[in-house]
Amino acid sequence: MPALTDNARGALFMMSSMGSFTVNDACMKALSDELPLFQAVTLRGVATCILMFLLARAVGGMTWRLPRRDWGLIGIRAAAEVGAAYFFITALFNMPIANASAILQSLPLTVTLAGAIFMGEAVGWRRLTAILIGFCGVLLIVRPGAEGFTFYSVYALISVGCVTVRDLAVRRLSKEVSSFTVALTAALAVTLFGAVGSLGTDWAPVSQKAALQLAGASVMVIGGYMFSVMAMRTGEIAVIAPFRYTSLLWALVLGFFVFGEWPRTITLIGAAIVVATGVYTFNRERRIIRRGPVPLRIR
């Protein structure tokens, strides 16, 4: 049996990352039946921080002596992570997991567009057109003004904006900054946010079922972080990144079998448009890297 190429291994890591993140989302959504939002976030955060710290110590993966510029970017990223966690988990608690996941599929498009606007990254007219079409797909998912529209769809969109800021901050970090340092700092910030928010809510007793769901969410979110880092460090990003969209398949399966949810046809059409334009964007980027033309820039 031939050995897997770097791109093949990277694709497997990315699919594993998306699966881990989506199972984490499902565990958090299931907790909404028993625990308040801030309590769930706090308890998951405590377990995640402890496990991540022990893992980082075991592999020697943390660095704390960093320039002030990097700490500033880490702070921005942590704040964006807090916003993303709050808005997305709130949306998860109140809407089908597949719908929330479908909105998240616009992330590669928003990051590409924001990189062009705020960081001067090259984006040709073809990729810009794909981004605009992709946003039309997002509108089909959200359907503002339609009967199926809920306020929590806006929460999911806000979480996309927060994650976009988070990813842009990561792009500006020095290469010397450890991924463990960044991830643990963000986890601590989310946990602290949850703890402060929980001060104004009555904590519910944690049943054995809820404890297992919290444990599953804690382990899976760490798996998502680790597999994502491994994916980005294995193979070509332009080849691996489209496998990010497998999270939608995970969300559809879990939504149907665990929560008895299935999106409307119009939502699936919108998700298909977003995924198709995202894959086109990545493929276009790969061709540009190989051919080396001079692309347009958004000023």
C-alpha positions in Angstrom: 0.0 0.0 0.0 1.6 3.3 -1.1 2.3 5.9 1.6 0.0 8.9 1.9 1.2 12.1 0.4 1.5 15.3 2.6 -1.6 16.7 0.9 -3.6 13.5 1.6 -2.5 13.5 5.3 -3.3 17.2 5.5 -6.8 16.5 4.1 -7.4 13.8 6.7 -6.2 16.1 9.5 -8.6 18.8 8.2 -11.6 16.4 8.0 -10.7 15.2 11.5 -10.6 18.8 12.8 -14.0 19.6 11.3 -15.5 16.5 12.7 -14.1 17.2 16.1 -15.4 20.8 16.1 -18.8 19.7 14.9 -19.2 17.0 17.6 -18.2 19.6 20.1 -21.0 21.9 18.8 -23.4 19.0 19.0 -22.4 18.3 22.7 -22.9 22.0 23.5 -26.2 22.1 21.8 -27.4 19.0 23.7 -26.4 20.7 27.0 -28.9 23.5 26.3 -31.6 21.2 27.6 -30.0 21.1 31.1 -27.5 23.9 31.6 -27.6 27.7 31.1 -25.3 29.0 28.4 -22.7 30.6 30.7 -22.5 27.6 33.0 -21.9 25.3 30.1 -19.2 27.6 28.6 -17.5 27.9 32.0 -17.4 24.2 32.8 -16.3 23.3 29.3 -13.6 26.0 29.5 -12.2 24.9 32.8 -11.8 21.3 31.5 -10.4 22.4 28.2 -7.8 24.7 29.8 -6.6 22.0 32.2 -6.3 19.4 29.4 -4.7 21.8 27.0 -2.2 23.0 29.6 -1.2 19.4 30.5 -0.9 18.5 26.8 1.3 21.6 26.2 3.5 20.8 29.1 3.9 17.2 28.0 5.1 18.2 24.5 6.9 21.5 25.6 4.8 23.6 23.2 4.3 26.9 25.1 6.2 30.1 24.9 5.4 33.2 27.0 8.3 35.5 26.3 6.9 37.3 23.3 7.2 40.9 21.9 4.5 43.4 22.9 3.2 43.4 19.3 2.5 39.7 19.4 0.8 39.9 22.8 -1.4 42.7 21.4 -2.5 40.5 18.5 -3.0 37.5 20.8 -5.3 39.8 22.9 -7.3 40.8 19.8 -7.6 37.2 18.9 -8.7 36.2 22.3 -11.4 38.9 22.4 -12.6 37.8 19.0 -12.7 34.2 20.2 -14.9 35.3 23.1 -17.3 37.0 20.8 -17.3 34.0 18.4 -18.0 31.6 21.2 -20.8 33.6 22.7 -22.7 34.4 19.5 -22.2 31.0 17.9 -23.1 28.9 21.0 -26.1 31.2 21.6 -27.2 30.5 18.0 -26.6 26.8 18.5 -28.8 26.7 21.6 -31.7 28.2 19.6 -31.4 27.0 16.0 -30.7 23.8 14.1 -27.0 22.8 14.1 -26.9 22.3 10.3 -28.3 25.9 9.7 -25.7 27.4 12.0 -23.0 25.3 10.4 -24.1 26.3 6.9 -23.7 30.0 7.8 -20.2 29.3 9.1 -19.2 28.0 5.7 -18.9 31.6 4.5 -15.8 31.9 6.7 -13.2 31.3 4.0 -14.9 33.9 1.8 -15.1 36.5 4.5 -11.4 35.9 5.5 -10.3 36.3 1.8 -12.3 39.5 1.4 -11.2 41.0 4.7 -7.6 40.1 3.9 -7.9 42.0 0.7 -9.5 45.1 2.2 -7.5 45.4 5.5 -4.2 43.7 4.6 -3.8 44.4 0.9 -3.8 40.7 -0.1 -4.3 40.0 -3.8 -7.8 39.1 -4.9 -8.6 39.0 -8.6 -11.9 39.8 -10.1 -12.9 36.1 -10.5 -12.4 35.4 -6.8 -14.2 38.6 -5.9 -17.1 37.6 -8.0 -17.1 34.2 -6.3 -17.2 35.9 -2.9 -20.2 38.0 -3.9 -22.0 34.9 -5.2 -21.2 33.1 -2.0 -22.7 35.8 0.0 -25.9 35.4 -2.0 -25.8 31.8 -0.9 -25.6 33.0 2.7 -28.7 35.2 2.2 -30.5 32.1 1.0 -29.5 30.3 4.2 -30.4 33.3 6.5 -33.5 34.5 4.5 -33.9 37.9 6.1 -37.6 38.8 6.3 -38.7 35.2 5.5 -40.8 33.1 7.8 -37.9 30.8 8.7 -35.7 33.7 9.7 -34.8 34.0 13.4 -32.8 36.6 15.3 -30.3 33.9 16.1 -29.4 33.7 12.4 -27.9 37.2 12.9 -26.0 35.8 15.9 -24.4 33.2 13.7 -23.4 35.9 11.2 -21.9 38.0 13.9 -19.8 34.9 15.0 -18.5 34.7 11.4 -17.3 38.3 11.7 -15.6 37.5 15.0 -13.8 34.5 13.6 -12.7 36.6 10.6 -11.1 39.1 13.0 -9.5 36.1 14.8 -8.0 34.6 11.7 -6.7 38.0 10.5 -5.0 38.5 13.8 -3.3 35.0 13.5 -2.0 35.9 10.1 0.0 38.8 11.6 1.6 36.8 14.4 5.3 36.1 14.3 6.2 32.5 13.3 7.9 32.1 16.7 4.6 32.3 18.6 3.5 28.8 19.7 0.1 27.5 18.6 -0.4 26.2 22.2 0.2 29.7 23.6 -2.4 31.2 21.3 -5.0 28.5 21.8 -4.6 28.4 25.6 -4.8 32.2 25.9 -8.1 32.1 23.9 -9.5 29.2 25.9 -8.7 31.1 29.2 -10.4 34.2 27.9 -13.5 32.3 26.9 -13.6 30.6 30.3 -13.2 33.9 32.2 -16.0 35.4 30.1 -18.3 32.5 30.8 -17.4 32.7 34.6 -18.2 36.4 34.7 -21.5 35.9 32.8 -22.5 33.0 35.0 -22.4 35.2 38.1 -25.8 36.6 37.1 -27.4 33.2 36.5 -28.5 30.4 38.7 -26.4 27.3 38.2 -28.2 24.0 37.4 -27.2 20.7 38.9 -25.0 18.7 36.5 -26.4 15.3 35.7 -24.3 12.3 34.7 -25.5 12.8 31.1 -24.5 16.5 31.1 -21.1 15.6 32.6 -20.4 13.2 29.8 -21.5 15.8 27.2 -19.2 18.4 28.8 -16.3 15.9 28.8 -17.0 15.1 25.1 -17.1 18.8 24.2 -13.9 19.5 26.1 -12.0 16.7 24.4 -13.4 17.4 21.0 -12.7 21.1 21.0 -9.0 20.3 21.8 -9.0 17.7 19.0 -10.4 20.3 16.6 -7.6 22.8 17.6 -4.8 20.2 17.3 -6.0 18.6 14.0 -6.4 22.0 12.5 -2.8 23.0 13.4 -1.5 19.7 12.0 -3.5 20.2 8.8 -2.0 23.7 8.3 1.5 22.4 8.8 1.1 19.4 6.4 0.8 19.9 2.6 -0.5 22.8 0.6 -3.1 25.1 2.2 -4.9 25.7 -1.1 -5.4 21.9 -1.4 -6.3 21.2 2.2 -8.6 24.2 3.0 -11.6 23.0 0.9 -11.9 20.0 3.2 -13.0 22.5 5.8 -16.5 22.2 4.2 -16.9 18.7 5.5 -18.1 20.2 8.7 -21.4 20.8 7.0 -21.7 17.1 6.3 -21.0 16.3 9.9 -23.6 18.9 11.0 -26.3 17.4 8.7 -25.7 13.9 9.9 -25.6 14.9 13.6 -28.5 17.2 13.2 -30.7 14.4 11.7 -29.7 11.5 13.9 -29.2 13.3 17.2 -31.6 16.2 17.1 -34.1 15.1 14.4 -33.4 18.2 12.4 -33.1 18.6 8.6 -32.7 21.9 6.9 -35.2 23.2 4.3 -34.3 22.8 0.6 -33.6 26.5 0.2 -31.0 26.3 3.1 -29.3 23.3 1.4 -29.2 25.2 -1.9 -27.7 28.2 -0.2 -25.1 26.0 1.5 -24.2 24.4 -1.8 -23.6 27.8 -3.4 -21.4 28.9 -0.5 -19.4 25.7 -0.6 -19.0 25.7 -4.4 -17.8 29.3 -4.4 -15.4 28.6 -1.6 -13.9 25.6 -3.4 -13.6 27.8 -6.5 -11.8 30.5 -4.5 -9.2 28.0 -3.2 -8.7 26.4 -6.6 -8.2 29.8 -8.2 -5.7 30.7 -5.5 -3.8 27.5 -6.3 -3.7 28.3 -10.0 -2.4 31.8 -9.3 0.4 30.5 -7.1 1.5 28.1 -9.8 1.2 30.4 -12.7 2.3 33.6 -11.0 0.3 36.2 -12.8 -0.2 39.7 -11.4 -3.6 39.8 -9.8 -5.9 42.8 -9.0 -5.9 44.3 -5.5 -8.7 45.9 -3.6 -7.7 49.3 -2.5 
